[in-house]
Each structure stands twice: as C-alpha cells, then as structure tokens.
Amino acid sequence: MDRRPRLLDQLVDVVEVRFVKITLAVLIIISLLPLPLVHDGLRPLFLFAFGLELLLRVIGLLRRREGARRRRFERLFVLVDVLAFVSFFPLERWLDARWLLGLTMLRLARLLVLVRFARDLAADLYSIMTRREQLQQFGLVTAAVWGLAFVGAVVLEQLGVLHDYDGEGRPSATSFLDRLWWSFRQLESADNLVASLHGHPLLSVVSLCLTIVGVFVVSFIIGIGANIVEQVVRAERRRAVRYVEHSLVIGPVHEAEMLVREFVRLYERNRVLRRLRASEVWQWLFRHGPMPRRHALPRMALLGTADDPPNYLYEASMRWVVYRQGDGWDPESLERVGAAEAKRAIVLSRADAGADADAVTGMALASFRAQNPDAQVFVEVRESDNRAIMTAIGGPHTFALDMPRFLGLFLCQHLVTPGVEELYTDLMTADGSEFYTHIFLDAQEIAAVHSLGEDGYVSFERMARVAYRERGVILAGVFLGERTPRPTRGLVPVDGLVQWLNPLREPPEGSPAKGLGARAGMVPLATLRGLIGVTATYAPLRRYGRDVVMGHGVLPPGGGKAVPAGIAQWAGGMQMARGLLARVLVVGYSEALPSMLRELSRFMPGVDAVLVLGERGDERMPLGERLASLGIGLEGGLLPPGKEGITVPLEHGGKVTVYTHKGPDLASFAVQCAAKGGAVGAAVFLSEPDAVDRDARTAMRLLRFVRALEHGEVPRGERLHLLAEFASVAKGEHVRRLVDAKRCGYGADRLRLSLVSTERIKNYFMVHSAFVPGVTALYDEILAEEGQEIVRLEPPTEMRVEGLRVGFGQILEALEPRQCIALAVETADGRVMLNPARGEAFALGEIRAIYALAESRDLEEEAVRNARERAGAPRRAVGVAGVAG
C-alpha cells in the first residue's frame, strides 16, 4: 500500500483543523490593521501561511476522495483565497496610482476569507431564515411596521400637525417622507417618544400609540430571533463532529453520566501524557531510549436519542465532549459523531428495550462496524448467552462485556473476601490506584528486552523490586506473545498476547503462558511483550517500561537488603481469611443474582443458600422467568414455591432453598425463612431495577432485617456480614449510621456492613476496559474461581511484634516466598491503603490485614484447618468455612 496518497490527504485535512482555522483568522485580522510594520514586516509570513493554505486547498479540490461530499460554494471560496493571496503582494509598488482603489477592494477580499471560516454557520442561518414560515413572519412584521408608520404619517399630514419632524430644532411643514420616517422611529425605539405634552395633543397620542405598538413589535421580533437562534443551535448539533481518533459512546448517554465523568477523570489524571517530555526525547536521541509518544486529549462524542444534550455536559470539565442526536443503528447518525474516525466505541444497552435490549445493541454494533471495521468496541451485554453472538457481529477488536456475570462475580467476591469493598472502591474508580498495562511496540524495544538476560530469562522478583523502589509501581504480571502487536488508530490491541498474572507462581500445565516458556519466578525474554502494574496513573508504569528497555529496570543479582527476620516471620505466619458462609440469605432479585449464586457455589462448595423472591408484578421479568434464569432446575410449569419453599442442589454439593412472597414486606418474610435453619453468616439485599426508587426499597428491607436482628428473630452466628446493593452509595450511607452492631447482639468487629454500588462499578469497569488495553481479561481472571484472585491475609494474633515497623516494599518482598503479590494494607482503624507511598512505614501491630494477588488454593487448606481447630468442628469440604474478617 502506497502511503504517500494517505499522507497527502492528511495534510489536506490539516486546513480544516480548528486551531489552524483560528490561526489563519487571526493573521487576516492582523493583516488588515493600518500599521506599516504589519504591511511590510509581516508580509513574508502572510505570503507563506496563506500560500501554503491555498496550495493545500487546491490539492484537496483536485484530489477529491471517493464518497467525499462536495461542500457548498467550495470553488467560489478557492477563488476568494486566490484574491486574498494576491493582495499580500506589494502591488502598490508595481501598479499606477489609479489602481489604488482596486487594490483597496482586493485587500477587503480578505474579509470574505473570514466568512469562509464560518460558512457552515452562515449556511445554516441562511437556510433557516429563508424558510417559508420564517419569511412569512418577517414579511408580516415588516408590513405591520411600515403600515402603522404610513397610517401615522397620513394622519399627521392630513391634519397638518406641526412638529420638529426632521430634527432641526423648530416646527416646520416638512415633507410626507419626514413624517413617515418620524412615525417609523416611534415604532423602532421607546426613546423616540415625544419629550413633553406641551405640543399638539394629537401628536402626543400618535407618538404614544406608535411607541406602545412598537414595544410589542420589538418583543415579537425578539421572539423570532430567539427561535432562529434555537434552530441554529439544533442545526449545529446535527453537523458532523470533526474529531479524529476519538472515543464514541452510543446508547442511553443521558443516564451514563457516571461513565462519561469517569472517562474524563481518567484522562485528566493522566494529563501529563499529553505532552512530550524533554528527557524522553533526549533519551531517544542519544541514549537508545524508546520513541517518545504523546497521548491525545479526552475527545468524546455521545450519540443519544433525545434532542437536548445531557445536563452534565455543561460543566467545565466536559469541554471536549460533544453530543449528537440520533439512533445507533442509523448510518447518518453515526456519520454525525464521526464513527468512521473513532478509535474506540462503547455501545450501551438500553434498559427500556426489555428483552430486546441485546438485539437493539447488536443492531447498533453492526451499523458501527459497517463504517468502522477496526476500532476497538466495548459492548454491554445483558444476557450471557448473547456474548458469543455479539463478538461474532463485531468481529476482531470487539469486547462483549457480560455485565450480569461481572456484577455477580463482583458481589460474590465481597462475600468471599471480607473487607474487600474498600479495596475495590479504590481500585475501580479514578480516585486511587488502578491496574494499568504497558506494551512494548517497536522492534527496537523488543530487541532491547531480549538482551536483558544471558540465559533468555529474567527474574520477576528483581523486576518487581525495581518497579516499586524506583517508580512506585506494584508489578502484578506480564504479557507474553510470539509477535508484536501493531497499534490500530492509536490503540494497542492485546488479542494475540497472553496475560500472565503473578509470575511468582508456576503457570498451570498446558496453559498458553507455559507454552510460551513461562516458569515460576522467571519471565522468558523472547516472548515478553508487556507489563501489568498497579499505580495511580499510567505514567509511572510507562516510565518503568522505558527503564526496562534502557537496561536498568532489573535489580542486579544480590542487590538490595534482605528482609529482616522478624518481618519475614510475620509474613510467613499470615493466614488467608474467608467469610463464614455456611449459610447465606439473599433477598430480592437483580440481574447479578444468577451469576452470584453460581460463583458462590464454586467458591464455597457446600454452601447453604436461602433465596427469597417477591411475587409482585413490579419486576422487569415475570417470576417464572426469574426462577428459570437461576439455572438451578426451576424452569417452566412449576408453581411458585411460596412460604413452603423448594430446595434444589447446587453444582458443587451445596443447596439453595427458594421462597416466594406476594406481599410488599419481603424483608420480614425473609426473616421467617431464615429462622427455619441454622445461623446466617451473610445476608445479601439486591437492588431490584423496576422499583420506583430501588435504593429506597433496598434500604427499607435492610433496616427491617436489622430490626429483626435487634429483637433476636434471626439466628445469630459468630459473625454476620450484611451486603446491600445500591445504585447510589450516597443514599446507602444514610443507612450505615442506623445499623448498630451492639444493638444487634454483636461486637463492633463481629458485624460487617458492605454497601456496594454496582452501577458505579459497571460504568467504571466499562471505562477502564476501554482505557487500559487488556484489563477486561485481567478482571475476568481476578474475579472468577480459576487463576489469580485478590485474597485477604491476616497476621497471627499470638505473634509479638512490638516495636517493629515495615515499609510496603518490605511487605512485597516478604510475601514473595509465598508466591503472593501484596496490593494494599488495612490498618487497625479500618483504612485500606492501595499501593502506599514508597516512604510510608507501618507498625506491624497496627496492620490488620494485607490484600494480595495470589492463588487461593495455595492458601486455603491452612485457613480451613485453623478455622476447624478453633471451632472444634469436623473437617468440611475445602472452602465451606474459613477465617472470617
């Protein structure tokens, strides 16, 4: 493929860039200033700038691309450009003085160039004002004004009323035209009302009547003008967005404020990447560093069905976000948001589409792919069975985000790992640190990476220590692959790469990482293609990636100090904590329930779940469909279980008992159902989407359950975890102060209340998936049963640690022998600190828990054994009971 034509097309498009147009407009204005310095001193600049622009426009006119739309008056404006360019030559020195008037008119042709810069607006204004209804309104107003002025002039003329009509300071018998013009001026402005009543009475009456009518006429004209302005604004919203390599959001964007806001905040936090750093340019030129790269501004286009844009777009931080009205399946609507030039797209599901939500989303995806076959597309899927279909529709670089499954996994993690909600609040919002990825792209970078080790491998431990010590990055994994990915539209595809989280652990036999040469603690340099790290922004991980390429990203053998024996002993005695989930109560239904129930049975084989559903017709799905969606054998034809309940075995040996209730007070009914069995270890309150106020309903159910706890109506276990799903955590926080552990019969550390905003997590997950290459598969592994996950490690209570202090870097190194990568510290006051600052130290006695990336199966046998010994219970299936947090 010849790249020269495409490069030429890109140069032609430069003249339509807003910055270039503004610069040329400023130069034209400066050139018209009556200053000799401007005419003579800046003439070469004017000739160069406008000559280059004229050349590019002529080339663009001759090289019209196939399918490009011809713009109105394009050839006329090229002629105007020629005249404006000629006017910059010193013609006054070469031509006779009689041509000076012509030269002046030639210079004024430059003003027409300014009109060209606003020709789209001028064309819209012209088309609106020349519509039939607008012409009729203008004609009516004009006829009324001059008609009234004529009537007033005739009356004054016929009655011979004398007055200073011509403004010369004395009454005179002026002409009829003077009286007509005076009458018109009374209509035009109230300031022209006669100054006193000492003149002719009829004159005062005519002036007053004309002035009063004129006020109404002017108000009518203002109304017409406001209507025209509104139509011009609407026409502007239908004009195509001129962004290139921007992000596009399709769907119910008015309800996606959280998503758009998180996207802008992520870009704002990484704003340092918008500029080239002088040090990186120096390293590239003289020290064999990687090529410096500049990242784009947060340009976004939103496509929604409403006429008016969302209110949140009027905030100052949203200045790079534009809105266009249209349907996602409509090709013309997609053209208005620049779909063909977008580098990524997020297709949101429409909640009002009901069972057809995925069908509507699939149609929008197919229409987008018809215009843009290679951008990265992230599609929200409501039904898990449609995930493969969406991927097939979108083709390569399409990521079908199964949101019900993800939310179910997320809620399950909150039950399995005590206290993890604060970690995820930090990890999955733009407030704290997040997972970022860095991919080695250039052949020069790959060659430099290959030369890091003599035997073809590099120690992951030595890489991780440098990453944290020098850049404050928790190195969590690497990408492996046999080929280097090629960026598409400014984005890095990771489709052909293999994610290897926690390289401290041996990859499973037969896994892709194993096939690419991975082994415990050793990273194969021949296939190393990228890094995975936890950091506040992308910049530190990018800088560490540059360190690796330049040869100082790995600690030399024997470098660094050994971990003190006391800290190593403390880390070696840590035990994995699991929730006491022998019996779980679930109240209500949300789209996350089927996945949560399925994953809970996998994480906790033998769990006893009690599910309480309402039979009221205020759900999006009928009760029968909700029961069938659970996938536990309650499909079709069965009567509602009612208060007797139906018990069904789960996949890994556990069971679920389903109850249904017709009344509004589902929480009190759930208390009755829970009382039929043993102690409840956790109670989950799901947010039902079709409630008038879903958060209010969840809060009321939670408070009724808490009241039942206070009255002793619920069998109490040793500990209790209350998990409530909210759309807005801010609403749920009002409930927190009303839950008193002591009144419920628990100590302060025995009752845990977790408030989770699945809406916020869903939106941020979609944004983070689109912003960070490969993060979708990363969270899929962390939240699912297989592979690495985030675990809670608690230090032994019997160990004496007085006086010992530890930095987070030492914690990272102390946990390496256990094949765990520390991520966060939970202190005695309940704070969870993700990726603490490098200079911060903690007293060992104040550390309540460490959150780490690990394989739970490597740790849970010890946790189960300790929990069994403390409880004096017989051995149970692995994972049923554990250490509660």
Residue pairs with C-beta under 8 A, 6 or more apart in sequence:
5 63
8 59
8 63
9 63
9 65
11 56
12 56
12 57
12 59
12 60
12 63
14 20
14 56
15 21
15 53
15 56
15 57
15 60
16 242
17 242
18 242
21 117
23 49
24 49
24 50
24 53
24 113
24 117
25 114
25 117
27 45
27 46
27 49
27 50
28 84
28 110
28 111
28 113
28 114
29 114
30 38
30 42
31 38
31 42
31 46
31 88
31 110
32 107
32 110
32 111
43 88
43 90
46 88
47 85
47 88
47 89
50 81
50 84
50 85
50 88
51 85
53 81
54 78
54 81
54 82
54 85
57 78
57 81
58 78
61 74
61 75
61 78
64 70
71 119
72 119
72 123
73 119
77 112
77 113
77 116
77 119
80 109
80 112
80 113
80 116
81 113
81 116
83 106
83 109
83 112
84 109
84 110
84 112
84 113
86 106
87 103
87 106
87 107
87 109
87 110
91 99
91 103
91 106
92 100
92 103
95 103
115 122
120 239
121 232
121 236
124 232
124 235
124 236
124 239
125 228
125 232
127 235
128 134
128 228
128 231
128 232
128 235
129 135
129 138
129 228
134 224
134 228
137 224
138 224
141 217
141 220
141 221
141 224
144 217
145 184
145 187
145 214
145 217
146 184
148 183
148 187
148 210
148 213
149 180
149 183
149 184
149 186
149 187
149 210
150 180
150 183
151 183
152 179
152 183
152 186
152 206
152 209
152 210
153 176
153 179
153 180
153 182
153 183
155 202
155 206
156 163
156 179
156 183
156 202
156 203
156 206
157 176
157 179
159 202
160 173
161 200
161 202
161 203
162 171
162 172
162 173
162 200
163 171
163 182
163 199
163 200
163 203
164 170
164 171
164 172
165 172
165 174
165 178
165 179
165 181
165 182
166 172
166 174
166 178
183 206
183 210
185 192
186 192
186 193
186 206
186 207
186 210
186 211
186 214
187 210
187 211
187 213
187 214
187 217
188 214
188 218
189 214
190 211
190 214
190 215
192 207
192 211
193 207
193 208
193 211
194 203
194 204
194 207
194 208
197 204
234 307
237 309
237 323
237 324
237 325
238 324
238 325
238 336
239 336
240 335
240 336
240 337
240 338
241 301
241 322
241 324
241 336
241 337
241 338
242 338
243 299
243 301
243 322
243 338
243 341
243 342
244 338
244 341
245 296
245 299
245 341
245 342
245 343
245 489
245 490
246 296
246 299
246 300
246 301
246 338
246 341
246 342
246 343
247 263
247 298
247 299
247 300
247 301
247 342
247 343
247 344
247 345
247 346
247 770
248 300
248 301
248 302
248 303
248 337
248 338
248 339
248 342
248 344
248 345
248 346
248 368
249 256
249 259
249 260
249 300
249 301
249 302
249 303
249 345
249 346
249 348
250 303
250 328
250 337
250 345
250 346
250 347
250 348
250 364
250 368
251 303
251 304
251 328
251 346
251 347
251 348
251 349
251 350
251 361
251 364
251 380
252 304
252 305
252 348
252 350
252 351
252 352
253 260
253 302
253 303
253 304
253 310
253 323
253 348
254 304
254 306
254 310
255 351
256 302
256 348
256 763
257 310
257 312
258 759
258 760
258 763
258 764
259 346
259 348
259 763
259 764
259 766
259 767
260 300
260 302
260 310
260 312
260 318
260 321
261 312
261 317
262 429
262 430
262 763
262 764
262 767
263 298
263 300
263 767
263 770
263 771
264 298
264 300
264 317
264 318
264 320
264 321
265 317
265 430
266 430
266 767
266 768
266 771
267 297
267 298
268 298
268 317
269 430
269 536
269 537
270 295
270 537
270 538
270 539
272 537
272 539
273 294
273 295
273 538
273 539
273 542
274 294
274 295
274 296
274 297
275 294
276 292
276 294
277 292
280 289
280 292
280 546
281 292
283 289
283 290
283 546
283 550
284 290
284 291
284 292
287 550
288 444
288 448
288 550
289 546
289 549
289 550
290 442
290 444
290 445
290 448
290 545
290 546
290 549
290 550
291 442
291 444
296 490
297 320
298 320
298 321
299 320
299 321
300 320
300 321
300 322
301 321
301 322
301 323
301 324
301 337
301 338
301 342
302 309
302 310
302 313
302 321
302 322
302 323
302 324
302 337
303 323
303 324
303 325
303 326
303 328
303 333
303 334
303 336
303 337
304 310
304 323
304 325
304 326
305 325
305 326
305 327
306 325
307 325
309 323
310 323
312 318
313 321
313 323
322 337
324 333
324 336
324 337
325 333
326 332
326 333
326 334
326 336
326 337
327 333
327 364
328 334
328 347
328 360
328 363
328 364
328 367
328 368
329 360
329 363
329 364
329 366
329 367
330 367
331 367
331 370
331 371
334 340
334 367
334 368
334 371
335 371
339 345
339 368
339 371
339 372
340 371
340 372
341 372
342 372
342 375
342 489
343 375
343 376
343 488
343 489
343 490
343 491
344 375
344 376
344 377
344 378
344 489
344 491
344 770
345 368
345 372
345 375
345 376
345 377
345 378
346 377
346 378
346 380
346 766
346 767
346 770
347 361
347 364
347 365
347 368
347 377
347 378
347 379
347 380
348 361
348 380
349 357
349 358
349 360
349 361
349 380
349 381
349 382
349 403
350 357
350 360
350 361
351 357
351 689
353 359
353 360
354 620
357 382
358 381
358 382
358 383
358 386
358 389
358 390
361 379
361 380
361 381
361 382
361 390
362 386
362 389
362 390
362 393
365 377
365 379
365 390
365 393
365 394
365 398
366 393
368 377
369 377
369 393
369 394
369 395
373 395
374 396
374 397
374 488
374 489
375 397
375 488
375 489
375 491
376 397
376 398
376 399
376 488
376 489
376 491
376 493
376 770
377 394
377 397
377 398
377 399
378 399
378 401
378 766
378 769
378 770
378 776
379 390
379 394
379 398
379 399
379 400
379 401
380 401
380 403
380 766
381 387
381 390
381 400
381 401
381 402
381 403
382 403
382 404
382 591
383 404
384 402
384 404
384 405
384 595
386 400
387 400
387 402
388 400
390 398
390 400
391 398
391 400
394 400
396 493
396 495
397 488
397 493
397 495
399 769
399 776
401 765
401 766
401 769
401 776
403 591
403 762
403 765
404 591
404 592
404 594
404 595
405 595
406 595
406 762
406 765
406 779
406 780
406 783
407 590
407 591
407 592
407 595
407 596
407 758
407 761
407 762
408 592
408 593
408 594
408 595
408 596
408 597
408 598
408 599
409 595
409 596
409 599
409 783
409 784
410 424
410 592
410 756
410 758
410 761
410 783
411 592
411 596
411 684
411 723
411 725
411 756
411 758
412 595
412 596
412 599
412 600
412 603
412 783
413 420
413 424
413 783
413 789
413 790
414 420
414 421
414 424
414 723
414 754
414 756
415 579
415 581
415 584
415 600
415 682
415 684
415 721
415 723
416 578
416 579
416 581
416 600
416 603
416 604
417 577
417 578
417 579
417 789
417 790
417 791
417 792
417 851
417 885
418 577
418 578
418 579
418 721
418 752
418 792
418 884
418 885
419 752
419 792
419 826
419 832
419 849
419 885
420 790
420 792
420 851
421 754
421 755
421 756
422 826
422 830
422 831
422 832
423 790
423 823
423 824
423 832
423 834
423 851
424 761
425 431
426 432
426 433
426 824
426 832
426 834
427 433
427 434
427 435
427 534
427 823
427 834
428 434
428 761
428 764
428 765
428 768
429 760
429 764
430 764
432 536
432 834
432 835
433 534
433 535
433 536
433 834
433 835
434 534
434 535
434 536
434 768
434 772
435 476
435 532
435 533
435 534
435 768
435 772
435 775
435 778
435 779
436 532
436 533
436 534
436 535
436 537
436 538
436 541
436 772
437 479
437 494
437 530
437 531
437 532
437 533
437 541
437 772
437 773
437 774
437 775
437 778
438 530
438 531
438 533
438 538
438 541
438 542
438 544
438 545
439 479
439 485
439 492
439 494
439 497
439 529
439 530
439 773
440 446
440 449
440 484
440 528
440 529
440 530
440 545
440 549
441 484
441 485
441 486
441 487
441 492
442 484
443 484
444 549
445 549
446 484
446 529
448 548
448 549
448 550
448 551
449 525
449 528
449 548
449 549
450 525
450 526
451 525
451 551
452 458
452 525
452 548
452 551
452 553
452 554
453 525
456 517
456 524
456 525
456 526
457 519
457 522
457 523
457 524
457 525
458 522
458 523
458 525
458 528
458 554
459 521
459 522
459 523
459 554
459 555
460 475
460 478
460 503
460 504
460 521
460 522
460 523
461 504
461 521
461 813
461 816
462 554
462 555
462 556
462 557
462 559
463 475
463 523
463 548
463 553
463 554
463 555
464 474
464 475
464 812
464 816
464 821
465 555
465 560
465 809
465 812
465 813
466 544
466 547
466 552
466 553
466 554
466 555
467 473
467 474
467 475
467 533
467 544
467 553
468 474
468 475
468 808
468 809
468 812
468 838
469 809
469 838
470 544
470 547
471 535
471 540
471 541
471 543
471 544
471 547
472 535
472 536
472 540
472 835
472 837
472 838
473 533
473 534
473 535
473 540
473 541
473 544
474 533
474 534
474 535
474 812
474 821
474 822
474 823
474 835
475 531
475 532
475 533
475 544
475 821
476 501
476 502
476 532
476 533
476 534
476 821
476 823
476 853
477 499
477 500
477 501
477 502
477 503
477 531
477 532
477 778
478 500
478 503
478 523
478 528
478 529
478 530
478 531
478 532
479 494
479 497
479 498
479 499
479 500
479 528
479 529
479 530
479 531
479 532
479 774
480 497
480 498
480 500
480 512
480 513
480 516
480 517
480 518
480 524
480 527
480 528
480 529
481 496
481 497
481 498
481 516
481 527
481 529
482 516
482 527
483 496
484 529
485 492
485 493
485 494
485 495
485 496
485 497
485 529
486 493
487 493
491 773
492 773
493 773
494 530
494 773
494 774
494 777
497 529
497 530
497 774
498 512
498 513
498 516
499 532
499 774
499 777
499 778
499 781
500 507
500 513
500 518
501 532
501 778
501 781
501 782
501 787
501 788
501 853
502 788
502 819
502 820
502 821
502 853
502 854
502 855
503 518
503 520
503 521
503 522
503 523
504 520
504 521
504 816
504 819
504 820
504 821
505 520
505 788
505 819
505 854
505 855
505 858
506 519
506 520
507 513
507 514
507 518
507 519
508 514
516 524
516 527
517 524
517 526
517 527
518 524
520 819
530 774
531 541
531 544
531 545
531 548
532 774
532 778
533 540
533 541
533 544
534 823
534 834
534 835
535 541
535 835
536 835
538 772
544 553
545 553
547 553
548 554
560 813
563 571
563 810
563 813
563 814
564 804
564 810
566 801
566 804
566 844
567 804
567 806
567 810
567 811
567 814
567 844
568 814
568 817
569 799
570 795
570 799
570 801
570 804
570 806
570 814
570 844
571 811
571 814
571 815
571 818
572 814
572 817
572 818
573 795
573 796
573 799
574 793
574 794
574 795
574 796
574 815
574 818
574 850
575 793
575 794
575 796
575 859
575 862
575 863
575 866
575 883
576 791
576 792
576 793
576 794
576 854
576 856
576 859
576 860
576 862
576 863
576 882
576 883
577 791
577 792
577 793
577 794
577 849
577 863
577 882
577 883
577 884
577 885
578 860
578 863
578 867
578 879
578 881
578 882
578 883
578 884
579 681
579 682
579 721
579 882
579 884
579 885
580 681
580 682
580 717
580 718
580 719
580 721
580 881
580 882
580 884
581 600
581 604
581 607
581 681
581 682
581 880
581 881
582 606
582 607
582 608
582 678
582 679
582 681
582 717
582 880
582 881
583 607
583 608
583 609
583 610
583 677
583 678
583 679
583 680
583 681
583 717
584 600
584 607
584 608
584 609
584 610
584 680
584 681
584 682
584 683
584 684
585 609
585 610
585 612
585 670
585 673
585 674
585 680
585 682
585 683
585 684
586 593
586 596
586 597
586 609
586 610
586 611
586 612
586 683
586 684
586 686
587 612
587 666
587 667
587 670
587 683
587 684
587 685
587 686
587 701
587 705
588 612
588 613
588 614
588 666
588 685
588 686
588 687
588 688
588 698
588 701
589 613
589 614
589 619
589 621
589 626
589 686
589 688
590 686
590 687
590 688
590 689
590 725
590 758
591 689
592 686
592 725
592 758
593 611
593 629
593 630
593 686
594 629
594 630
594 631
596 684
597 609
597 611
597 630
597 632
597 650
597 656
598 631
598 651
599 784
599 785
600 607
600 609
601 607
601 609
601 650
601 651
601 652
601 654
602 651
602 652
602 785
603 785
603 879
604 654
604 879
604 880
605 652
605 653
605 654
605 877
605 878
605 879
605 880
606 652
606 653
606 654
606 876
606 877
606 879
606 880
607 650
607 654
607 880
608 654
608 655
608 657
608 677
608 678
609 650
609 654
609 655
609 656
609 657
610 656
610 657
610 659
610 670
610 673
610 674
610 677
610 680
611 630
611 656
611 657
611 658
611 659
612 659
612 660
612 661
612 666
612 669
612 670
612 673
613 623
613 626
613 627
613 658
613 659
613 660
613 661
613 666
614 660
614 661
614 662
614 664
614 666
614 688
615 623
615 640
615 660
615 661
615 662
616 662
616 664
618 688
618 690
618 691
619 626
619 688
619 689
619 690
620 689
620 690
621 629
623 640
623 660
624 636
624 638
627 634
627 635
627 638
627 658
628 634
628 635
628 636
630 656
630 658
632 648
632 650
632 656
632 658
633 648
634 646
634 648
634 658
638 646
640 660
641 658
641 659
641 660
642 659
642 660
642 661
643 659
643 661
643 669
643 672
643 673
644 659
645 657
645 658
645 659
645 673
646 657
646 658
647 655
647 656
647 657
647 658
648 655
648 656
648 657
648 658
649 655
650 656
653 877
657 673
657 677
659 669
659 670
659 673
661 669
663 669
665 704
666 701
667 685
667 700
667 701
667 702
667 704
667 705
667 708
668 704
668 708
670 683
670 701
670 705
671 704
671 705
671 708
671 713
671 714
674 680
674 683
674 714
674 715
675 713
675 714
675 715
677 715
678 715
678 717
679 715
679 716
679 717
679 718
680 714
680 715
680 716
680 717
680 720
681 717
681 719
681 720
681 721
681 884
682 720
682 721
682 722
682 723
683 705
683 720
683 721
683 722
683 723
684 723
684 724
684 725
685 698
685 701
685 702
685 705
685 722
685 723
685 724
685 725
686 698
686 725
687 694
687 695
687 697
687 698
687 725
687 726
687 727
687 758
688 694
688 697
688 698
691 697
694 727
695 726
695 727
695 728
695 731
695 732
696 731
698 724
698 725
698 726
698 732
699 724
699 726
699 731
699 732
699 734
699 735
702 722
702 724
702 735
702 739
703 735
703 738
705 714
705 722
706 722
706 738
706 739
706 744
708 714
709 716
709 720
709 744
709 745
710 740
710 743
710 744
710 745
712 745
716 745
716 746
718 750
718 884
719 746
719 750
719 751
719 752
719 884
720 744
720 746
720 750
720 751
720 752
721 752
721 754
721 884
722 739
722 751
722 752
722 753
722 754
723 754
723 756
724 732
724 735
724 753
724 754
724 755
724 756
725 756
725 757
725 758
726 732
726 755
726 756
726 757
726 758
727 757
727 758
727 759
728 757
728 759
729 755
729 756
729 757
729 760
732 755
732 757
733 755
735 755
736 753
736 755
739 751
739 753
741 747
741 748
741 750
741 751
742 748
744 751
752 885
765 779
768 775
769 775
769 776
781 787
781 788
781 789
782 788
782 789
782 790
782 853
783 789
787 855
788 853
788 854
788 855
789 853
789 854
789 855
789 856
790 823
790 851
790 852
790 853
791 820
791 851
791 852
791 853
791 854
791 856
791 859
792 849
792 850
792 851
792 885
793 815
793 820
793 849
793 850
793 851
793 852
793 859
794 848
794 849
794 850
794 883
794 885
795 801
795 844
795 847
795 849
795 850
801 844
801 845
802 845
804 843
804 844
804 845
805 841
805 842
805 843
805 844
806 814
806 841
806 842
806 844
806 847
807 838
807 839
807 840
807 841
807 842
808 822
808 825
808 835
808 836
808 838
808 840
808 842
809 838
811 822
811 825
811 850
812 821
812 822
815 821
815 822
815 850
815 852
818 854
818 858
818 859
819 854
819 855
819 858
820 852
820 853
820 854
820 859
821 852
821 853
821 854
822 850
822 851
822 852
823 834
823 835
823 851
823 852
823 853
824 832
824 833
824 834
824 835
824 836
824 850
824 851
825 832
825 833
825 836
825 842
825 847
825 849
825 850
825 851
826 832
826 833
826 847
826 848
826 849
826 850
826 851
827 833
827 842
827 846
827 847
827 848
828 845
828 846
828 847
828 848
830 848
832 851
833 840
834 851
836 842
849 885
860 878
860 879
860 882
861 878
863 882
863 883
864 875
864 876
864 878
864 879
864 880
864 881
864 882
866 883
867 881
867 882
867 883
868 874
868 875
868 876
868 881
871 881
873 881
